[in-house]
């Protein structure tokens, strides 16, 4: 346990060019709402839905159960598998990593626990749905831990939503452990509400010859700072971190995506695409780091921001930290407006300007959109783009 004084002495996590200290994300009162309502999952979809402190949906296929897969609400997992859960939580993201992560460790009272044993492989997409019940004015403090065993394979689709309209804060920490030879696709769609100010911290530890691909779609409506990080600790470890985001009105989203190459012959790629409307702010920070001894490693990143308003603010800030000679590394970044030639080409074929802009934006985000693991998830992302573009003229 870390006492409150020790937590307060820790630094806030750094999100370059984002002023968020006034959001008071280090002052949380964990909510205790419960519900019996299932909002999103149904019809024997493999996965779990947790709303507030309540698990409202839980289903695994017979094949998953027979192979020893564990998927349950964090509170239940702590009771049933206490020693295992306590051993794993905090093993990827240090309990003292920063003030907000440490506070989450001390205060979380809900979340999801997933354990995939060694060698387990199944075709079903595993759905993890986490709902913030914003009904009491108290805050959402949740933890997700996913442990993927050696040479196991899993595809996860995680969604986060706000149910209700009270002004609240959210702190969500997601830890993923990919053991030797594991293959993990972790896709998420974040749709927290306009009145939810949030800190989201996602990190994976990737061991020898394991692969973890992140597909992150950020469609929150409130102010958010978010971190996606990959520790490539093992030899031949690989991670591709793909992020798309769209901001509206006066919201601010500050995103930092980090890949740390520690093992030899590791591959870490960052790909970020953002669209900005109205008076909103979107900041992409990309950090690729290759430490001494990580010979033969590759660190690449590309961040691009598309501005649809002269009043908006966008930044794309790449950073490479290279301490080894026998490596490859590179970066690209840009902030700009919709391509006039693309618009002219589409409008010359009878498409209206508004529809043409939607097509350009959909294409701009298409690389990540098409990597979403289900057709329903792809449609969800397209629907979120359409929803947010309704604010283009505001």
KABEL-V754016 format. One record per residue. N is the residue number from 1. RES is the residue in one small letter. SS is DSSP state (hx for helix, st for strand, lp for the rest). PSI is psi as a letter, one per 20 degrees, with the letter a starting at -180 (none if undefined). Layout:
n->N res->RES ss->SS psi->PSI
n->N res->RES ss->SS psi->PSI
This chain:
n->1 res->x ss->lp psi->q
n->2 res->x ss->lp psi->p
n->3 res->x ss->lp psi->r
n->4 res->x ss->hx psi->h
n->5 res->x ss->hx psi->g
n->6 res->x ss->hx psi->h
n->7 res->x ss->hx psi->g
n->8 res->x ss->hx psi->h
n->9 res->x ss->hx psi->i
n->10 res->x ss->lp psi->q
n->11 res->x ss->lp psi->q
n->12 res->x ss->lp psi->q
n->13 res->x ss->lp psi->q
n->14 res->x ss->lp psi->p
n->15 res->x ss->lp psi->n
n->16 res->x ss->lp psi->p
n->17 res->x ss->lp psi->j
n->18 res->x ss->lp psi->o
n->19 res->x ss->lp psi->o
n->20 res->x ss->lp psi->j
n->21 res->x ss->hx psi->h
n->22 res->x ss->hx psi->i
n->23 res->x ss->hx psi->i
n->24 res->x ss->lp psi->l
n->25 res->x ss->lp psi->i
n->26 res->x ss->lp psi->j
n->27 res->x ss->lp psi->n
n->28 res->x ss->lp psi->q
n->29 res->x ss->lp psi->o
n->30 res->x ss->st psi->p
n->31 res->x ss->lp psi->q
n->32 res->x ss->lp psi->k
n->33 res->x ss->lp psi->q
n->34 res->x ss->lp psi->q
n->35 res->x ss->lp psi->r
n->36 res->x ss->lp psi->j
n->37 res->x ss->lp psi->p
n->38 res->x ss->lp psi->p
n->39 res->x ss->lp psi->h
n->40 res->x ss->lp psi->g
n->41 res->x ss->lp psi->q
n->42 res->x ss->lp psi->r
n->43 res->x ss->lp psi->l
n->44 res->x ss->lp psi->k
n->45 res->x ss->lp psi->p
n->46 res->x ss->lp psi->o
n->47 res->x ss->st psi->b
n->48 res->x ss->st psi->q
n->49 res->x ss->st psi->p
n->50 res->x ss->st psi->p
n->51 res->x ss->st psi->o
n->52 res->x ss->lp psi->c
n->53 res->x ss->lp psi->j
n->54 res->x ss->st psi->p
n->55 res->x ss->st psi->o
n->56 res->x ss->st psi->i
n->57 res->x ss->st psi->p
n->58 res->x ss->st psi->o
n->59 res->x ss->st psi->p
n->60 res->x ss->lp psi->q
n->61 res->x ss->lp psi->r
n->62 res->x ss->hx psi->h
n->63 res->x ss->hx psi->g
n->64 res->x ss->hx psi->g
n->65 res->x ss->hx psi->g
n->66 res->x ss->hx psi->h
n->67 res->x ss->lp psi->j
n->68 res->x ss->lp psi->j
n->69 res->x ss->lp psi->p
n->70 res->x ss->st psi->p
n->71 res->x ss->st psi->o
n->72 res->x ss->st psi->r
n->73 res->x ss->st psi->q
n->74 res->x ss->hx psi->h
n->75 res->x ss->hx psi->g
n->76 res->x ss->hx psi->g
n->77 res->x ss->hx psi->h
n->78 res->x ss->hx psi->h
n->79 res->x ss->hx psi->g
n->80 res->x ss->hx psi->h
n->81 res->x ss->lp psi->l
n->82 res->x ss->hx psi->g
n->83 res->x ss->hx psi->g
n->84 res->x ss->hx psi->g
n->85 res->x ss->hx psi->g
n->86 res->x ss->hx psi->h
n->87 res->x ss->hx psi->h
n->88 res->x ss->hx psi->g
n->89 res->x ss->lp psi->p
n->90 res->x ss->lp psi->i
n->91 res->x ss->lp psi->i
n->92 res->x ss->lp psi->g
n->93 res->x ss->lp psi->o
n->94 res->x ss->lp psi->q
n->95 res->x ss->lp psi->i
n->96 res->x ss->lp psi->k
n->97 res->x ss->lp psi->g
n->98 res->x ss->lp psi->r
n->99 res->x ss->hx psi->g
n->100 res->x ss->hx psi->h
n->101 res->x ss->hx psi->g
n->102 res->x ss->hx psi->h
n->103 res->x ss->hx psi->g
n->104 res->x ss->hx psi->g
n->105 res->x ss->hx psi->h
n->106 res->x ss->hx psi->h
n->107 res->x ss->hx psi->i
n->108 res->x ss->lp psi->p
n->109 res->x ss->lp psi->j
n->110 res->x ss->st psi->r
n->111 res->x ss->st psi->a
n->112 res->x ss->st psi->q
n->113 res->x ss->st psi->p
n->114 res->x ss->st psi->p
n->115 res->x ss->st psi->o
n->116 res->x ss->st psi->o
n->117 res->x ss->lp psi->r
n->118 res->x ss->lp psi->q
n->119 res->x ss->lp psi->i
n->120 res->x ss->lp psi->p
n->121 res->x ss->st psi->p
n->122 res->x ss->lp psi->q
n->123 res->x ss->lp psi->h
n->124 res->x ss->lp psi->q
n->125 res->x ss->lp psi->p
n->126 res->x ss->st psi->o
n->127 res->x ss->st psi->p
n->128 res->x ss->st psi->o
n->129 res->x ss->st psi->p
n->130 res->x ss->st psi->o
n->131 res->x ss->st psi->p
n->132 res->x ss->st psi->o
n->133 res->x ss->st psi->n
n->134 res->x ss->lp psi->m
n->135 res->x ss->lp psi->i
n->136 res->x ss->lp psi->i
n->137 res->x ss->lp psi->i
n->138 res->x ss->lp psi->r
n->139 res->x ss->st psi->q
n->140 res->x ss->st psi->o
n->141 res->x ss->st psi->o
n->142 res->x ss->st psi->q
n->143 res->x ss->st psi->p
n->144 res->x ss->st psi->p
n->145 res->x ss->st psi->p
n->146 res->x ss->st psi->o
n->147 res->x ss->st psi->o
n->148 res->x ss->st psi->o
n->149 res->x ss->lp psi->r
n->150 res->x ss->lp psi->p
n->151 res->x ss->lp psi->j
n->152 res->x ss->lp psi->r
n->153 res->x ss->st psi->p
n->154 res->x ss->st psi->q
n->155 res->x ss->st psi->p
n->156 res->x ss->st psi->p
n->157 res->x ss->st psi->o
n->158 res->x ss->st psi->p
n->159 res->x ss->st psi->q
n->160 res->x ss->st psi->p
n->161 res->x ss->st psi->q
n->162 res->x ss->st psi->p
n->163 res->x ss->st psi->o
n->164 res->x ss->lp psi->r
n->165 res->x ss->lp psi->j
n->166 res->x ss->lp psi->q
n->167 res->x ss->lp psi->o
n->168 res->x ss->st psi->r
n->169 res->x ss->st psi->q
n->170 res->x ss->st psi->q
n->171 res->x ss->st psi->o
n->172 res->x ss->st psi->p
n->173 res->x ss->st psi->p
n->174 res->x ss->st psi->p
n->175 res->x ss->st psi->p
n->176 res->x ss->st psi->p
n->177 res->x ss->st psi->o
n->178 res->x ss->st psi->o
n->179 res->x ss->lp psi->r
n->180 res->x ss->lp psi->p
n->181 res->x ss->lp psi->j
n->182 res->x ss->lp psi->q
n->183 res->x ss->st psi->o
n->184 res->x ss->st psi->p
n->185 res->x ss->st psi->p
n->186 res->x ss->st psi->o
n->187 res->x ss->st psi->q
n->188 res->x ss->st psi->q
n->189 res->x ss->st psi->o
n->190 res->x ss->st psi->p
n->191 res->x ss->st psi->l
n->192 res->x ss->lp psi->q
n->193 res->x ss->lp psi->r
n->194 res->x ss->lp psi->h
n->195 res->x ss->lp psi->j
n->196 res->x ss->st psi->o
n->197 res->x ss->st psi->p
n->198 res->x ss->st psi->q
n->199 res->x ss->st psi->p
n->200 res->x ss->st psi->p
n->201 res->x ss->st psi->o
n->202 res->x ss->st psi->p
n->203 res->x ss->st psi->q
n->204 res->x ss->st psi->q
n->205 res->x ss->st psi->o
n->206 res->x ss->st psi->p
n->207 res->x ss->lp psi->a
n->208 res->x ss->lp psi->p
n->209 res->x ss->lp psi->k
n->210 res->x ss->lp psi->q
n->211 res->x ss->st psi->p
n->212 res->x ss->st psi->p
n->213 res->x ss->st psi->p
n->214 res->x ss->st psi->p
n->215 res->x ss->st psi->o
n->216 res->x ss->st psi->p
n->217 res->x ss->st psi->o
n->218 res->x ss->st psi->o
n->219 res->x ss->lp psi->k
n->220 res->x ss->lp psi->q
n->221 res->x ss->lp psi->i
n->222 res->x ss->lp psi->a
n->223 res->x ss->lp psi->p
n->224 res->x ss->st psi->p
n->225 res->x ss->st psi->p
n->226 res->x ss->st psi->q
n->227 res->x ss->st psi->p
n->228 res->x ss->st psi->p
n->229 res->x ss->st psi->q
n->230 res->x ss->st psi->p
n->231 res->x ss->st psi->o
n->232 res->x ss->st psi->n
n->233 res->x ss->lp psi->h
n->234 res->x ss->lp psi->q
n->235 res->x ss->lp psi->p
n->236 res->x ss->lp psi->j
n->237 res->x ss->lp psi->q
n->238 res->x ss->st psi->q
n->239 res->x ss->st psi->p
n->240 res->x ss->st psi->p
n->241 res->x ss->st psi->o
n->242 res->x ss->st psi->p
n->243 res->x ss->st psi->p
n->244 res->x ss->st psi->q
n->245 res->x ss->st psi->q
n->246 res->x ss->st psi->p
n->247 res->x ss->st psi->q
n->248 res->x ss->lp psi->r
n->249 res->x ss->lp psi->c
n->250 res->x ss->lp psi->j
n->251 res->x ss->lp psi->q
n->252 res->x ss->st psi->p
n->253 res->x ss->st psi->p
n->254 res->x ss->st psi->o
n->255 res->x ss->st psi->p
n->256 res->x ss->st psi->p
n->257 res->x ss->st psi->p
n->258 res->x ss->st psi->p
n->259 res->x ss->st psi->p
n->260 res->x ss->st psi->o
n->261 res->x ss->st psi->o
n->262 res->x ss->lp psi->h
n->263 res->x ss->lp psi->r
n->264 res->x ss->lp psi->q
n->265 res->x ss->lp psi->k
n->266 res->x ss->lp psi->q
n->267 res->x ss->st psi->p
n->268 res->x ss->st psi->o
n->269 res->x ss->st psi->p
n->270 res->x ss->st psi->p
n->271 res->x ss->st psi->o
n->272 res->x ss->st psi->p
n->273 res->x ss->st psi->p
n->274 res->x ss->st psi->q
n->275 res->x ss->st psi->p
n->276 res->x ss->st psi->p
n->277 res->x ss->lp psi->r
n->278 res->x ss->lp psi->c
n->279 res->x ss->lp psi->k
n->280 res->x ss->lp psi->r
n->281 res->x ss->st psi->p
n->282 res->x ss->st psi->p
n->283 res->x ss->st psi->p
n->284 res->x ss->st psi->p
n->285 res->x ss->st psi->p
n->286 res->x ss->st psi->p
n->287 res->x ss->st psi->o
n->288 res->x ss->st psi->p
n->289 res->x ss->st psi->p
n->290 res->x ss->st psi->o
n->291 res->x ss->lp psi->r
n->292 res->x ss->lp psi->p
n->293 res->x ss->lp psi->i
n->294 res->x ss->lp psi->l
n->295 res->x ss->lp psi->q
n->296 res->x ss->lp psi->j
n->297 res->x ss->lp psi->r
n->298 res->x ss->st psi->p
n->299 res->x ss->st psi->o
n->300 res->x ss->st psi->q
n->301 res->x ss->st psi->q
n->302 res->x ss->st psi->p
n->303 res->x ss->st psi->p
n->304 res->x ss->st psi->p
n->305 res->x ss->st psi->p
n->306 res->x ss->st psi->p
n->307 res->x ss->st psi->p
n->308 res->x ss->lp psi->j
n->309 res->x ss->lp psi->p
n->310 res->x ss->lp psi->i
n->311 res->x ss->lp psi->i
n->312 res->x ss->lp psi->r
n->313 res->x ss->st psi->p
n->314 res->x ss->st psi->q
n->315 res->x ss->st psi->q
n->316 res->x ss->st psi->o
n->317 res->x ss->st psi->n
n->318 res->x ss->st psi->q
n->319 res->x ss->st psi->p
n->320 res->x ss->st psi->p
n->321 res->x ss->st psi->o
n->322 res->x ss->st psi->o
n->323 res->x ss->lp psi->j
n->324 res->x ss->lp psi->q
n->325 res->x ss->lp psi->h
n->326 res->x ss->lp psi->m
n->327 res->x ss->lp psi->r
n->328 res->x ss->st psi->q
n->329 res->x ss->st psi->q
n->330 res->x ss->st psi->r
n->331 res->x ss->st psi->q
n->332 res->x ss->st psi->q
n->333 res->x ss->st psi->q
n->334 res->x ss->st psi->q
n->335 res->x ss->st psi->p
n->336 res->x ss->st psi->a
n->337 res->x ss->st psi->r
n->338 res->x ss->lp psi->p
n->339 res->x ss->lp psi->p
n->340 res->x ss->hx psi->h
n->341 res->x ss->hx psi->h
n->342 res->x ss->hx psi->g
n->343 res->x ss->hx psi->g
n->344 res->x ss->hx psi->g
n->345 res->x ss->hx psi->g
n->346 res->x ss->hx psi->g
n->347 res->x ss->hx psi->h
n->348 res->x ss->lp psi->i
n->349 res->x ss->lp psi->k
n->350 res->x ss->lp psi->j
n->351 res->x ss->lp psi->p
n->352 res->x ss->lp psi->q
n->353 res->x ss->hx psi->g
n->354 res->x ss->hx psi->g
n->355 res->x ss->hx psi->h
n->356 res->x ss->hx psi->g
n->357 res->x ss->hx psi->h
n->358 res->x ss->hx psi->g
n->359 res->x ss->hx psi->h
n->360 res->x ss->hx psi->g
n->361 res->x ss->hx psi->g
n->362 res->x ss->hx psi->g
n->363 res->x ss->hx psi->h
n->364 res->x ss->hx psi->h
n->365 res->x ss->lp psi->j
n->366 res->x ss->hx psi->h
n->367 res->x ss->hx psi->h
n->368 res->x ss->hx psi->g
n->369 res->x ss->hx psi->g
n->370 res->x ss->lp psi->i
n->371 res->x ss->lp psi->i
n->372 res->x ss->lp psi->p
n->373 res->x ss->lp psi->i
n->374 res->x ss->lp psi->q
n->375 res->x ss->hx psi->h
n->376 res->x ss->hx psi->h
n->377 res->x ss->hx psi->h
n->378 res->x ss->hx psi->g
n->379 res->x ss->hx psi->h
n->380 res->x ss->hx psi->g
n->381 res->x ss->hx psi->g
n->382 res->x ss->hx psi->h
n->383 res->x ss->hx psi->h
n->384 res->x ss->hx psi->h
n->385 res->x ss->hx psi->g
n->386 res->x ss->hx psi->g
n->387 res->x ss->hx psi->g
n->388 res->x ss->hx psi->h
n->389 res->x ss->hx psi->i
n->390 res->x ss->lp psi->h
n->391 res->x ss->lp psi->j
n->392 res->x ss->lp psi->h
n->393 res->x ss->lp psi->i
n->394 res->x ss->lp psi->none
